[in-house]
Amino acid sequence: MMAAAVEGLEAEEGAAAEDTARLVVEAADAQPGTSPVLAGNWLNLDLYPGGCHRLLHLCAQQPSPLLQVEFLQLSTHENPGLLETTLAQVPWSQLRLRSLILKGGQSRGALGVCLQGTLTTLPAGLSGLAFLVHLDLSFNSLETLPACVPQLHGLGSLLLSYNRLSELPEALGALPTLTFLAVTHNHLQRLPTALGALVTLKCLDLSENLLDTVPPEIGGLSNLSELNLASNRLRSLPASLAGLQSLQILVLHSNLLTSVPAGLAHLPLLTRLDLRDNQLQNLPPDLLDTPCVCLEGNPLGKALPAAPSPPGIPQDLEMPTLFLTSDVDSFPVTPQGCSVTLACGVRLQFPAGATAVPVTIHYRLWLPEPSLVSLGPHDSLLSGVLELWPHGVAFQQDVSLWLLFVPPRARRCHEVVVRTRSEDSWQDLETHLEEEAPKRLWARCQVPHFSWFLVVLRPVSNACLVPPEGTLLCSSGHPEVKVIFPPGATEEPCHVSMQVVRIARRELRALLREPEAAVSPLLCLTQRGPAGFLCPVTVQLPLPPGITARCFSCPGFSLDRSHLYLLYRAPPAATWDDITGQVPLELTHLYARFQVTHFSWYWLWYTTKTCVEGLARKAWERLRLHQVNLIALQRRRDPEQVLLQCLPQNKVDATLRRLLERYRGPEPSDTVEMFEGEKFFAAFERGIEVDADRPDCVEGRICFVFYSHLKNVKEVYITTSLDREAQAVRGQVSFYRGSVPEEVALEAEAARQRKAADALWMATLPIKLPRLRGSLGHRQGPGLSLVPLNLGDAETGFLTQSNLLSVARRLGPDWPAVALHLGLPYQELERIRHKFRDDLDGQICHMLFSWAERQAGQQGAVRCLVQALEQSDRQDVADEVRTILELGRHKYQDSIRRTGLALEDPALPGASTQ
């Protein structure tokens, strides 16, 4: 990693490099295979395993190299006993440390969650660090704050996030110079009153805790400019908040607030007040008129209904409310019940008494893959796949589930439902739609147990329970379509359902090129229980448009009844069979009636052409195919960033208008027809390949699955092994079909009818990587093609695109905080969230690289980035950036090479050329 970190950085060599090399080699001799980095006054021991052994070795040396260290970083992913022993042996009082970082988080679990370190306490001798101004104890296992911390009277920044703290000591108020305090993602239930004595505090972050009150003494923080209390259990706020005259940012989203102090509207410097996802019903008029207030997700003007508690649960016991962050994948449910909001936008409500004993619920949001998605031939997917487990656990009362989905285009006789897997089959739940805001819809349903859930757009389904006495089933969208069950059709009550799909006559005639062609609505009948009925069931279909029974007897009208066909399809077969000769048709003025003993698909056709079965299969495919275009655009400022997208034909022009300010590329491909759920691939060819390993990259091809109502877009970085210094590289990206669901693959005529060896080919679009000009001063090592961003200046150093990508990969869900500290307006963050709704990586990269492009060539850009990372409690990433800059400025390539951390290639950026 260190070899990559010095790419593209300019530096100077000096005598300090030899001293540092000596210390590094001495430390490396203690335990082969591990290598700390001691650069001047900076000692970084968290990059490689064995940091504790290295630190012990340095402590044992005489004179100790630690005496010149001012910045020490040590990973706490160590054996707990070894870590405690190591920290106890360090002569803290002799050191002149200014920054101490003892944190975990460098390792990740199976689901990608940062793991906490083993640190549970600190030695008392650490209080002797008289010069310490920065202490980071994040991602550890602290349950109480070590007693030595409040004795560090020179401390300016204290980071305690991602621990297990349930309270803070009153002694914390004795830190007279503290300006930054972050205690996010802990278990804090109360705050010390002495917190108000921290008059120098400028930034206080207490988000993601269990706080239900805030002490009024907080109003004494006269220099506080940023306060974050999001994702707690606050129901009210002290009026003293209105006295924070220096406050600029106040974040209170995801609490239980029903009101806020009216004086907040008069804070003179307030630029952002985030009140989203609370229970605010009324607000002071001054606040409602303030443009910096965010109020989404509040029931303003609405009454909140109170559900009665079931027997055995006290009536006055309040139901807990949980707001989960993206790093939490489970939550507890007790007999008391609870309301839960997941980070992925899903809401659940467990009524009191839903469980008899406490149970832990886990969740995961899956990307929609054909193996996880069950779609009928005329269904469309509107959401990702939510998994809740333990699977099959039955609840004593139904649990309410809200799923956020993409609003579909208005389609006649279609409906939105939540689909779930029950045992070995999928079923649709009774679903109600709730509109929270324009283009923000929720699908609400009641679930008896947990499994997989997704939101689907399907043709309207009408169902009934058929008793032995018989009944009548009608289509709500097409009242002329009916099924008549006579008495005795079944011995036991059975469930039957009906779906009707309509095809426009104009569409059919254009497809078949026959002016006289006409069809009835397509009818799908299904049943649960016995495969057939005891006596024939009568089905009524309207005659095809323009055809009536009276026409058959009109004088001078030569209509041959032999051109009227009744077609039948039995899944999973892909063929339509003509059963006109086997089933007598009774024709009335407007309808055709026939009798069947089992259910399937039925379709009434009028055509003068022969081989009606082939025509029906062609028309049925046309009903389910989507007209799409493929695009490939390159970012104007960075041609190696390529946006690939598959767009419905009606969205191409609007999308291109929105993108062409930042991207450029060839015209969209010709029209391609695709089935819902069809898999396809994008392959780069002729000297161009994907730059990084990706889970969706299979044998160099990027995998897509097309869903007509979801975003089919990916941004990739490309590279080439060709010589770009001599000439531009002209390659291409080709799109190929892949596997489709089995029932679709059998019918994919559009794919099978393509010619010869290109049977699966869809489109090819050109890609051009411009020539690298010598003036850039960027020398290419083997396999490297990243162009410098020119972000930074000679004084603070430069960051390459590779460095910035490394930063982007580590930000995760903290990127909005970093963006705000970089100066991006809140409205721009909302636009990025909306544009990349299902792509966290896309959100991060778009934010970071668009900011970097605007800062290119300006002084202080890198310093601004480091400060934003620190203010966002991402000291780990800020330290990495500092390390990169330090190594670049002082040219430690030679000393690092001696410990085996760098390649022996003199052409690598950052290597000595003297």
Secondary structure as the mmCIF struct_conf table of DSSP 4:
data_model
#
loop_
_struct_conf.conf_type_id
_struct_conf.id
_struct_conf.beg_label_comp_id
_struct_conf.beg_label_asym_id
_struct_conf.beg_label_seq_id
_struct_conf.end_label_comp_id
_struct_conf.end_label_asym_id
_struct_conf.end_label_seq_id
HELX_RH_AL_P HELX_RH_AL_P1 MET A 2 ALA A 5
TURN_TY1_P TURN_TY1_P1 VAL A 6 GLY A 8
HELX_RH_AL_P HELX_RH_AL_P2 ALA A 15 ASP A 29
TURN_TY1_P TURN_TY1_P2 ALA A 30 ALA A 30
BEND BEND1 GLN A 31 GLN A 31
TURN_TY1_P TURN_TY1_P3 PRO A 32 GLY A 33
STRN STRN1 VAL A 37 ALA A 39
TURN_TY1_P TURN_TY1_P4 GLY A 40 ASN A 41
STRN STRN2 TRP A 42 ASN A 44
BEND BEND2 ASP A 46 PRO A 49
HELX_RH_AL_P HELX_RH_AL_P3 GLY A 51 ALA A 60
BEND BEND3 GLN A 61 PRO A 63
HELX_RH_3T_P HELX_RH_3T_P1 PRO A 65 GLN A 68
BEND BEND4 GLU A 70 GLU A 70
STRN STRN3 PHE A 71 SER A 75
BEND BEND5 GLU A 78 GLU A 78
HELX_RH_AL_P HELX_RH_AL_P4 PRO A 80 GLN A 89
BEND BEND6 VAL A 90 VAL A 90
HELX_RH_3T_P HELX_RH_3T_P2 TRP A 92 GLN A 94
BEND BEND7 ARG A 98 ARG A 98
STRN STRN4 SER A 99 LYS A 103
BEND BEND8 GLN A 106 SER A 107
STRN STRN5 ARG A 108 ARG A 108
TURN_TY1_P TURN_TY1_P5 ALA A 110 LEU A 111
BEND BEND9 GLY A 112 GLY A 112
HELX_LH_PP_P HELX_LH_PP_P1 VAL A 113 VAL A 113
STRN STRN6 CYS A 114 CYS A 114
HELX_LH_PP_P HELX_LH_PP_P2 LEU A 115 GLN A 116
HELX_RH_3T_P HELX_RH_3T_P3 ALA A 124 GLY A 128
TURN_TY1_P TURN_TY1_P6 ALA A 130 PHE A 131
STRN STRN7 HIS A 134 ASP A 136
BEND BEND10 PHE A 139 ASN A 140
BEND BEND11 GLU A 143 THR A 144
TURN_TY1_P TURN_TY1_P7 ALA A 147 CYS A 148
HELX_RH_3T_P HELX_RH_3T_P4 VAL A 149 GLN A 151
TURN_TY1_P TURN_TY1_P8 HIS A 153 GLY A 154
STRN STRN8 SER A 157 LEU A 159
BEND BEND12 TYR A 162 ASN A 163
BEND BEND13 SER A 166 SER A 166
HELX_RH_3T_P HELX_RH_3T_P5 GLU A 170 ALA A 174
TURN_TY1_P TURN_TY1_P9 PRO A 176 THR A 177
STRN STRN9 PHE A 180 ALA A 182
BEND BEND14 HIS A 185 ASN A 186
HELX_RH_3T_P HELX_RH_3T_P6 THR A 193 ALA A 197
TURN_TY1_P TURN_TY1_P10 VAL A 199 THR A 200
STRN STRN10 CYS A 203 ASP A 205
BEND BEND15 GLU A 208 ASN A 209
HELX_RH_3T_P HELX_RH_3T_P7 PRO A 216 GLY A 220
TURN_TY1_P TURN_TY1_P11 SER A 222 ASN A 223
STRN STRN11 GLU A 226 ASN A 228
BEND BEND16 SER A 231 ASN A 232
BEND BEND17 ARG A 235 ARG A 235
HELX_RH_3T_P HELX_RH_3T_P8 ALA A 239 GLY A 243
TURN_TY1_P TURN_TY1_P12 GLN A 245 SER A 246
STRN STRN12 ILE A 249 VAL A 251
BEND BEND18 SER A 254 ASN A 255
BEND BEND19 THR A 258 THR A 258
HELX_RH_3T_P HELX_RH_3T_P9 ALA A 262 HIS A 266
TURN_TY1_P TURN_TY1_P13 PRO A 268 LEU A 269
STRN STRN13 ARG A 272 ASP A 274
BEND BEND20 ASP A 277 ASN A 278
HELX_RH_AL_P HELX_RH_AL_P5 PRO A 285 LEU A 288
TURN_TY1_P TURN_TY1_P14 ASP A 289 ASP A 289
TURN_TY1_P TURN_TY1_P15 PRO A 291 CYS A 292
STRN STRN14 VAL A 293 CYS A 294
TURN_TY1_P TURN_TY1_P16 GLU A 296 GLY A 297
TURN_TY1_P TURN_TY1_P17 LEU A 300 GLY A 301
HELX_LH_PP_P HELX_LH_PP_P3 ALA A 307 PRO A 310
TURN_TY1_P TURN_TY1_P18 PRO A 311 GLY A 312
BEND BEND21 ILE A 313 ILE A 313
TURN_TY1_P TURN_TY1_P19 GLN A 315 ASP A 316
HELX_LH_PP_P HELX_LH_PP_P4 LEU A 317 PRO A 320
STRN STRN15 THR A 321 PHE A 323
TURN_TY1_P TURN_TY1_P20 SER A 326 ASP A 327
STRN STRN16 SER A 330 VAL A 333
TURN_TY1_P TURN_TY1_P21 PRO A 335 GLN A 336
STRN STRN17 CYS A 338 THR A 341
TURN_TY1_P TURN_TY1_P22 ALA A 343 CYS A 344
BEND BEND22 GLY A 345 GLY A 345
STRN STRN18 ARG A 347 PHE A 350
TURN_TY1_P TURN_TY1_P23 ALA A 352 GLY A 353
BEND BEND23 ALA A 354 ALA A 354
BEND BEND24 ALA A 356 VAL A 357
STRN STRN19 VAL A 359 TRP A 366
HELX_LH_PP_P HELX_LH_PP_P5 LEU A 367 PRO A 368
TURN_TY1_P TURN_TY1_P24 PRO A 370 LEU A 372
TURN_TY1_P TURN_TY1_P25 PRO A 377 HIS A 378
STRN STRN20 SER A 380 LEU A 381
BEND BEND25 SER A 383 SER A 383
STRN STRN21 VAL A 385 TRP A 389
BEND BEND26 PRO A 390 PRO A 390
TURN_TY1_P TURN_TY1_P26 HIS A 391 GLY A 392
HELX_LH_PP_P HELX_LH_PP_P6 VAL A 393 PHE A 395
BEND BEND27 GLN A 396 GLN A 397
HELX_LH_PP_P HELX_LH_PP_P7 ASP A 398 ASP A 398
STRN STRN22 VAL A 399 PHE A 405
HELX_LH_PP_P HELX_LH_PP_P8 VAL A 406 ALA A 410
TURN_TY1_P TURN_TY1_P27 ARG A 412 CYS A 413
STRN STRN23 HIS A 414 SER A 422
TURN_TY1_P TURN_TY1_P28 GLU A 423 ASP A 424
STRN STRN24 SER A 425 LEU A 429
HELX_LH_PP_P HELX_LH_PP_P9 GLU A 430 GLU A 430
STRN STRN25 HIS A 432 ALA A 437
TURN_TY1_P TURN_TY1_P29 PRO A 438 LYS A 439
STRN STRN26 ARG A 440 VAL A 447
BEND BEND28 PRO A 448 HIS A 449
BEND BEND29 SER A 451 SER A 451
STRN STRN27 TRP A 452 PRO A 459
STRN STRN28 SER A 461 VAL A 466
TURN_TY1_P TURN_TY1_P30 PRO A 468 GLU A 469
STRN STRN29 THR A 471 CYS A 474
BEND BEND30 SER A 476 GLY A 477
TURN_TY1_P TURN_TY1_P31 PRO A 479 GLU A 480
STRN STRN30 LYS A 482 PHE A 485
TURN_TY1_P TURN_TY1_P32 PRO A 487 GLY A 488
BEND BEND31 ALA A 489 ALA A 489
BEND BEND32 GLU A 491 GLU A 492
STRN STRN31 CYS A 494 VAL A 501
HELX_RH_AL_P HELX_RH_AL_P6 ARG A 505 LEU A 512
TURN_TY1_P TURN_TY1_P33 ARG A 513 ARG A 513
TURN_TY1_P TURN_TY1_P34 PRO A 515 GLU A 516
STRN STRN32 ALA A 518 VAL A 519
HELX_LH_PP_P HELX_LH_PP_P10 SER A 520 PRO A 521
STRN STRN33 LEU A 522 ARG A 528
BEND BEND33 GLY A 529 GLY A 532
BEND BEND34 LEU A 534 CYS A 535
STRN STRN34 VAL A 537 PRO A 542
HELX_LH_PP_P HELX_LH_PP_P11 LEU A 543 PRO A 544
TURN_TY1_P TURN_TY1_P35 PRO A 545 GLY A 546
HELX_RH_3T_P HELX_RH_3T_P10 ALA A 549 SER A 553
BEND BEND35 CYS A 554 CYS A 554
TURN_TY1_P TURN_TY1_P36 PRO A 555 GLY A 556
HELX_RH_3T_P HELX_RH_3T_P11 ARG A 561 HIS A 563
STRN STRN35 LEU A 564 ARG A 569
TURN_TY1_P TURN_TY1_P37 PRO A 571 PRO A 572
STRN STRN36 ASP A 577 ASP A 578
TURN_TY1_P TURN_TY1_P38 THR A 580 GLN A 582
BEND BEND36 VAL A 583 VAL A 583
HELX_LH_PP_P HELX_LH_PP_P12 PRO A 584 LEU A 585
STRN STRN37 GLU A 586 LEU A 587
BEND BEND37 HIS A 589 LEU A 590
STRN STRN38 TYR A 591 VAL A 596
BEND BEND38 THR A 597 HIS A 598
STRN STRN39 TRP A 601 TYR A 606
BEND BEND39 THR A 608 THR A 610
HELX_RH_AL_P HELX_RH_AL_P7 VAL A 612 ARG A 624
STRN STRN40 LEU A 625 ARG A 635
BEND BEND40 ARG A 636 ARG A 637
TURN_TY1_P TURN_TY1_P39 PRO A 639 GLU A 640
STRN STRN41 GLN A 641 PRO A 648
HELX_RH_3T_P HELX_RH_3T_P12 GLN A 649 LYS A 651
HELX_RH_AL_P HELX_RH_AL_P8 VAL A 652 LEU A 659
TURN_TY1_P TURN_TY1_P40 LEU A 660 ARG A 662
STRN STRN42 TYR A 663 ARG A 664
HELX_LH_PP_P HELX_LH_PP_P13 PRO A 666 THR A 671
STRN STRN43 VAL A 672 PHE A 675
TURN_TY1_P TURN_TY1_P41 GLU A 676 GLY A 677
STRN STRN44 GLU A 678 GLU A 685
BEND BEND41 ARG A 686 GLY A 687
STRN STRN45 GLU A 689 VAL A 690
BEND BEND42 ASP A 691 ALA A 692
TURN_TY1_P TURN_TY1_P42 PRO A 695 ASP A 696
STRN STRN46 CYS A 697 VAL A 698
TURN_TY1_P TURN_TY1_P43 GLU A 699 GLY A 700
STRN STRN47 ARG A 701 PHE A 706
TURN_TY1_P TURN_TY1_P44 SER A 708 HIS A 709
BEND BEND43 LEU A 710 LEU A 710
STRN STRN48 VAL A 713 THR A 719
BEND BEND44 SER A 721 LEU A 722
TURN_TY1_P TURN_TY1_P45 ARG A 724 ALA A 726
BEND BEND45 GLN A 727 GLN A 727
STRN STRN49 VAL A 729 ARG A 737
HELX_RH_AL_P HELX_RH_AL_P9 GLU A 742 ALA A 745
TURN_TY1_P TURN_TY1_P46 LEU A 746 GLU A 747
HELX_RH_AL_P HELX_RH_AL_P10 GLU A 749 ARG A 752
TURN_TY1_P TURN_TY1_P47 GLN A 753 GLN A 753
BEND BEND46 ARG A 754 ARG A 754
HELX_RH_3T_P HELX_RH_3T_P13 ALA A 756 ASP A 758
TURN_TY1_P TURN_TY1_P48 ALA A 759 LEU A 760
STRN STRN50 TRP A 761 LEU A 769
HELX_LH_PP_P HELX_LH_PP_P14 PRO A 770 ARG A 773
HELX_RH_3T_P HELX_RH_3T_P14 GLY A 774 LEU A 776
HELX_LH_PP_P HELX_LH_PP_P15 ARG A 779 GLY A 781
TURN_TY1_P TURN_TY1_P49 PRO A 782 GLY A 783
HELX_LH_PP_P HELX_LH_PP_P16 LEU A 786 PRO A 788
STRN STRN51 LEU A 791 ASP A 793
TURN_TY1_P TURN_TY1_P50 ALA A 794 THR A 796
STRN STRN52 GLY A 797 LEU A 799
HELX_RH_AL_P HELX_RH_AL_P11 GLN A 801 LEU A 811
HELX_RH_3T_P HELX_RH_3T_P15 GLY A 812 ASP A 814
HELX_RH_AL_P HELX_RH_AL_P12 TRP A 815 HIS A 821
TURN_TY1_P TURN_TY1_P51 LEU A 822 GLY A 823
HELX_RH_AL_P HELX_RH_AL_P13 TYR A 826 LYS A 835
TURN_TY1_P TURN_TY1_P52 PHE A 836 ASP A 838
HELX_RH_AL_P HELX_RH_AL_P14 LEU A 840 GLN A 855
TURN_TY1_P TURN_TY1_P53 ALA A 856 GLY A 857
TURN_TY1_P TURN_TY1_P54 GLN A 859 GLY A 860
HELX_RH_AL_P HELX_RH_AL_P15 ALA A 861 GLN A 871
TURN_TY1_P TURN_TY1_P55 SER A 872 ASP A 873
HELX_RH_AL_P HELX_RH_AL_P16 GLN A 875 HIS A 890
TURN_TY1_P TURN_TY1_P56 LYS A 891 LYS A 891
HELX_RH_AL_P HELX_RH_AL_P17 GLN A 893 ARG A 898
TURN_TY1_P TURN_TY1_P57 THR A 899 GLY A 900
BEND BEND47 ALA A 902 ALA A 902
BEND BEND48 GLU A 904 GLU A 904
TURN_TY1_P TURN_TY1_P58 PRO A 906 ALA A 907
BEND BEND49 LEU A 908 LEU A 908
TURN_TY1_P TURN_TY1_P59 PRO A 909 GLY A 910
#
